[in-house]
């Protein structure tokens, strides 16, 4: 893992140097949209609704729209705001752990001690364990002030960002406000059913069957030669649009094209061997092969 932030937890005069790591990751197979008739890549364009031009990121500003009026905020406008650049996770209070509602939890981060002598880290971890408390903290990450819950997870400290109070909706369901009553026999039967399903939660016993089957489907199509000639259908790496037509090829077709390409290269070089190694090939060798093909995710406009 690679740390995404370095700073220190502070409570009172105690300073705990730490590194921040993302505690979760996405395991979904990355998929793209393509034209069903020829396999051509479908790309999103940042097109201006006024002049119709395709706009580059350098010429995109942000704006607020209240329904009737629009306020454009330039890059210079946003730079004028007081940006928080604190490298401290400031503990503001210690609360009973059961008071932190799960609906407020957002992203999770592991905290690693960033010191040769992690005594202060161990001290904070031990205090939280023995008092059964969670530290409510404030910190800055990616230029935004955030609220968080700091607690113990196994042998490490876990920081979980919290939603602000006005970001949590209040449910108002009329059906729950009716004068319905539950009969004793219904409650008794429901409790007996719960007892039959009682168990300890073991996350490892649950798997994402959809993603596993998606991996197998992709592998099967690759083995059967049902693959698209990527250079023709997706375009060269980095090009905003591809004009090549997609076509399905099998192994023999791929070999034939490779031989023809090699002969052409030899003819141009007078029979000498041409080194066609590219930077992309070097990068691919360093990467760990994956079962499913991986495409580069494209950034979308704000």
C-alpha positions as CSV (number, residue, x, y, z in Angstrom):
1,X,0.0,0.0,0.0
2,X,1.1,3.6,-0.6
3,X,0.3,6.3,1.9
4,X,-1.9,9.2,0.7
5,X,-1.3,11.6,3.6
6,X,1.1,12.2,6.4
7,X,0.5,14.2,9.5
8,X,-0.2,13.7,13.2
9,X,-3.0,13.0,15.6
10,X,-3.1,15.6,18.4
11,X,-5.0,15.4,21.7
12,X,-3.9,17.7,24.5
13,X,-0.1,17.9,24.4
14,X,0.2,14.4,22.9
15,X,1.3,14.3,19.3
16,X,1.1,11.0,17.3
17,X,2.8,11.1,13.9
18,X,0.9,8.9,11.4
19,X,0.6,7.9,7.7
20,X,-2.8,7.5,6.1
21,X,-3.7,4.6,3.8
22,X,-7.0,3.8,2.0
23,X,-8.5,0.9,3.9
24,X,-10.7,-0.3,1.0
25,X,-10.5,-0.9,-2.7
26,X,-12.8,-1.7,-5.6
27,X,-12.6,-5.2,-7.1
28,X,-15.1,-4.7,-10.0
29,X,-13.9,-5.4,-13.5
30,X,-13.6,-2.1,-15.4
31,X,-15.9,-2.1,-18.4
32,X,-16.3,0.4,-21.3
33,X,-19.2,1.2,-23.5
34,X,-18.9,0.2,-27.2
35,X,-21.0,0.2,-30.3
36,X,-22.9,-3.1,-30.5
37,X,-22.5,-3.3,-34.3
38,X,-18.8,-2.8,-34.8
39,X,-17.3,-2.7,-31.2
40,X,-16.2,0.9,-31.6
41,X,-15.4,2.8,-28.4
42,X,-18.1,5.2,-27.1
43,X,-16.5,8.2,-25.6
44,X,-18.0,11.1,-23.7
45,X,-17.3,14.7,-24.9
46,X,-17.3,17.9,-22.9
47,X,-19.4,19.9,-25.3
48,X,-20.5,23.5,-24.7
49,X,-24.3,23.9,-25.0
50,X,-24.0,27.5,-26.1
51,X,-21.4,27.4,-29.0
52,X,-21.3,23.6,-29.5
53,X,-17.5,23.4,-29.2
54,X,-15.7,20.5,-27.5
55,X,-13.9,22.1,-24.5
56,X,-10.6,21.1,-23.0
57,X,-10.1,20.9,-19.2
58,X,-8.0,24.1,-19.2
59,X,-11.0,26.1,-20.3
60,X,-13.5,24.6,-17.9
61,X,-14.7,26.6,-14.8
62,X,-17.1,25.6,-12.1
63,X,-20.5,27.2,-11.6
64,X,-23.4,27.3,-9.1
65,X,-27.0,27.2,-10.4
66,X,-29.9,28.1,-8.2
67,X,-32.5,27.4,-10.9
68,X,-32.7,30.9,-12.2
69,X,-29.2,32.3,-12.1
70,X,-25.8,30.9,-12.6
71,X,-22.7,32.1,-10.8
72,X,-19.4,31.2,-12.6
73,X,-16.4,30.5,-10.3
74,X,-13.1,30.7,-12.0
75,X,-9.9,29.1,-10.8
76,X,-8.7,32.4,-9.4
77,X,-12.0,32.7,-7.4
78,X,-11.5,29.4,-5.8
79,X,-7.8,30.1,-5.0
80,X,-8.9,33.2,-3.0
81,X,-10.7,31.0,-0.5
82,X,-8.9,30.1,2.7
83,X,-7.7,26.6,1.9
84,X,-7.0,24.4,4.9
85,X,-3.5,22.9,4.8
86,X,-3.2,21.6,8.3
87,X,-1.3,18.3,8.8
88,X,-3.1,17.5,12.0
89,X,-5.9,15.2,13.0
90,X,-7.3,17.2,15.9
91,X,-9.2,15.2,18.5
92,X,-12.1,17.3,19.7
93,X,-13.9,14.8,22.0
94,X,-14.1,11.2,23.1
95,X,-17.6,9.7,22.8
96,X,-19.2,6.3,23.6
97,X,-18.6,4.2,20.5
98,X,-22.3,3.2,20.2
99,X,-23.2,6.9,19.7
100,X,-21.5,7.0,16.2
101,X,-24.4,6.0,13.9
102,X,-23.3,3.8,11.0
103,X,-25.3,5.9,8.6
104,X,-22.8,8.7,9.1
105,X,-19.7,6.6,8.2
106,X,-18.2,7.4,4.8
107,X,-14.6,6.3,3.8
108,X,-12.2,4.3,5.9
109,X,-8.4,4.8,6.3
110,X,-5.7,2.9,8.2
111,X,-3.3,4.9,10.3
112,X,0.3,3.7,10.5
113,X,2.7,5.1,13.1
114,X,5.2,7.4,11.4
115,X,7.8,7.4,14.1
116,X,10.8,5.2,15.2
117,X,9.3,5.0,18.7
118,X,5.5,4.5,18.3
119,X,4.8,4.8,22.0
120,X,2.3,7.6,21.6
121,X,0.4,5.6,18.9
122,X,0.2,2.5,21.2
123,X,-0.9,4.8,24.1
124,X,-3.8,6.2,22.1
125,X,-4.8,2.8,20.8
126,X,-4.8,1.3,24.4
127,X,-6.8,4.2,25.8
128,X,-9.5,3.8,23.1
129,X,-9.6,0.0,23.7
130,X,-9.9,0.2,27.5
131,X,-12.3,3.1,27.7
132,X,-14.5,1.8,24.8
133,X,-14.6,5.3,23.3
134,X,-14.3,6.7,19.8
135,X,-12.4,9.9,19.2
136,X,-14.3,12.5,17.1
137,X,-11.7,14.4,15.1
138,X,-11.4,17.2,12.5
139,X,-8.8,17.1,9.7
140,X,-8.1,18.3,6.2
141,X,-7.8,16.0,3.3
142,X,-7.6,17.1,-0.4
143,X,-8.3,20.7,0.6
144,X,-11.5,20.0,2.4
145,X,-12.2,20.2,6.1
146,X,-13.6,16.9,7.3
147,X,-15.2,15.3,10.3
148,X,-14.0,11.8,11.4
149,X,-14.3,9.0,13.9
150,X,-11.0,7.5,15.1
151,X,-11.3,4.0,16.6
152,X,-9.4,0.7,17.1
153,X,-9.5,-1.9,14.3
154,X,-7.5,-5.0,15.3
155,X,-4.0,-3.8,16.0
156,X,-4.2,-0.5,14.2
157,X,-6.1,2.8,14.4
158,X,-8.8,3.3,11.9
159,X,-10.0,6.7,10.7
160,X,-13.5,6.8,9.2
161,X,-14.7,10.1,7.7
162,X,-18.2,11.1,8.8
163,X,-20.9,12.9,6.9
164,X,-21.8,16.3,8.2
165,X,-25.1,16.6,10.0
166,X,-26.9,18.3,7.1
167,X,-25.7,15.6,4.7
168,X,-27.8,12.9,6.4
169,X,-31.4,12.9,5.4
170,X,-34.3,12.4,7.8
171,X,-36.6,9.6,6.7
172,X,-40.3,10.5,6.7
173,X,-42.4,7.4,5.7
174,X,-46.2,7.8,6.3
175,X,-46.6,4.0,6.5
176,X,-44.6,3.9,9.7
177,X,-46.7,6.5,11.3
178,X,-49.9,4.4,11.2
179,X,-51.4,2.7,14.2
180,X,-50.3,-0.8,13.3
181,X,-49.7,-3.3,16.2
182,X,-47.7,-6.5,16.3
183,X,-49.4,-9.6,17.8
184,X,-47.5,-11.6,20.4
185,X,-47.6,-14.8,18.4
186,X,-46.1,-13.0,15.4
187,X,-43.3,-11.6,17.4
188,X,-42.6,-15.1,19.0
189,X,-42.5,-16.8,15.6
190,X,-40.2,-14.0,14.2
191,X,-37.8,-14.4,17.2
192,X,-37.6,-18.2,16.7
193,X,-36.8,-17.7,13.0
194,X,-34.0,-15.2,14.0
195,X,-32.6,-17.8,16.4
196,X,-32.4,-20.4,13.7
197,X,-30.2,-18.0,11.6
198,X,-28.0,-16.8,14.5
199,X,-24.3,-16.9,13.7
200,X,-21.0,-15.0,14.0
201,X,-20.3,-12.7,11.1
202,X,-17.4,-14.0,8.9
203,X,-16.9,-11.7,6.0
204,X,-14.5,-14.1,4.2
205,X,-17.3,-16.6,3.6
206,X,-19.1,-14.2,1.3
207,X,-17.9,-13.7,-2.3
208,X,-19.0,-11.5,-5.1
209,X,-20.4,-14.2,-7.4
210,X,-21.2,-11.7,-10.2
211,X,-17.7,-10.4,-10.5
212,X,-16.3,-14.0,-10.4
213,X,-18.6,-15.1,-13.2
214,X,-17.8,-12.0,-15.2
215,X,-14.1,-12.9,-15.0
216,X,-14.8,-16.4,-16.2
217,X,-17.0,-15.0,-19.1
218,X,-14.2,-12.7,-20.2
219,X,-11.6,-15.5,-20.0
220,X,-13.8,-17.9,-22.0
221,X,-14.3,-15.3,-24.8
222,X,-10.6,-14.7,-24.9
223,X,-9.9,-18.4,-25.2
224,X,-12.4,-18.8,-28.0
225,X,-11.0,-16.0,-30.0
226,X,-13.9,-13.7,-29.5
227,X,-11.7,-10.6,-29.0
228,X,-11.6,-7.2,-30.6
229,X,-8.6,-5.8,-32.4
230,X,-8.0,-3.1,-29.8
231,X,-5.9,-0.7,-31.9
232,X,-8.6,-0.6,-34.5
233,X,-11.6,-0.3,-32.3
234,X,-10.4,1.8,-29.4
235,X,-7.8,3.9,-31.1
236,X,-4.2,4.8,-30.1
237,X,-3.6,5.4,-26.4
238,X,-4.3,9.1,-25.5
239,X,-6.4,9.9,-28.6
240,X,-9.7,11.5,-27.7
241,X,-11.6,9.8,-30.5
242,X,-11.0,6.7,-32.6
243,X,-12.0,6.6,-36.2
244,X,-10.9,3.0,-36.8
245,X,-13.5,0.4,-37.6
246,X,-13.9,-2.5,-35.2
247,X,-13.5,-6.1,-36.4
248,X,-13.4,-9.5,-34.7
249,X,-10.3,-11.5,-35.4
250,X,-9.1,-15.0,-34.4
251,X,-5.6,-16.3,-33.6
252,X,-4.7,-17.1,-37.2
253,X,-5.7,-13.6,-38.4
254,X,-3.6,-12.0,-35.6
255,X,-0.6,-14.1,-36.7
256,X,-1.1,-13.2,-40.4
257,X,-1.1,-9.5,-39.6
258,X,1.9,-9.9,-37.5
259,X,3.9,-11.6,-40.3
260,X,2.8,-9.0,-42.8
261,X,3.8,-6.2,-40.5
262,X,7.2,-7.8,-39.9
263,X,7.8,-8.2,-43.6
264,X,6.9,-4.6,-44.3
265,X,9.3,-3.4,-41.5
266,X,12.1,-5.6,-42.9
267,X,11.6,-4.2,-46.4
268,X,11.8,-0.6,-45.2
269,X,15.0,-1.3,-43.3
270,X,16.7,-3.2,-46.1
271,X,16.4,-6.6,-44.3
272,X,17.8,-5.3,-41.0
273,X,15.8,-6.0,-37.8
274,X,13.7,-3.1,-36.6
275,X,13.3,-2.5,-32.9
276,X,9.7,-1.7,-32.4
277,X,9.7,-1.6,-28.6
278,X,7.5,1.1,-27.1
279,X,7.3,2.7,-23.7
280,X,3.9,1.1,-23.2
281,X,5.4,-2.4,-23.6
282,X,7.9,-1.6,-20.8
283,X,5.2,-0.5,-18.5
284,X,3.1,-3.6,-19.2
285,X,6.0,-5.9,-18.2
286,X,6.2,-4.3,-14.8
287,X,2.5,-4.7,-14.1
288,X,1.1,-7.9,-12.7
289,X,-1.0,-9.8,-15.3
290,X,-4.7,-9.8,-14.5
291,X,-7.4,-12.3,-15.5
292,X,-9.6,-9.6,-17.1
293,X,-8.4,-7.0,-19.7
294,X,-7.9,-3.6,-18.1
295,X,-8.5,-0.4,-19.9
296,X,-7.4,3.1,-18.8
297,X,-10.2,4.9,-17.2
298,X,-11.1,8.2,-18.8
299,X,-11.6,11.3,-16.7
300,X,-15.1,12.8,-17.1
301,X,-15.9,16.5,-17.1
302,X,-17.1,18.1,-14.0
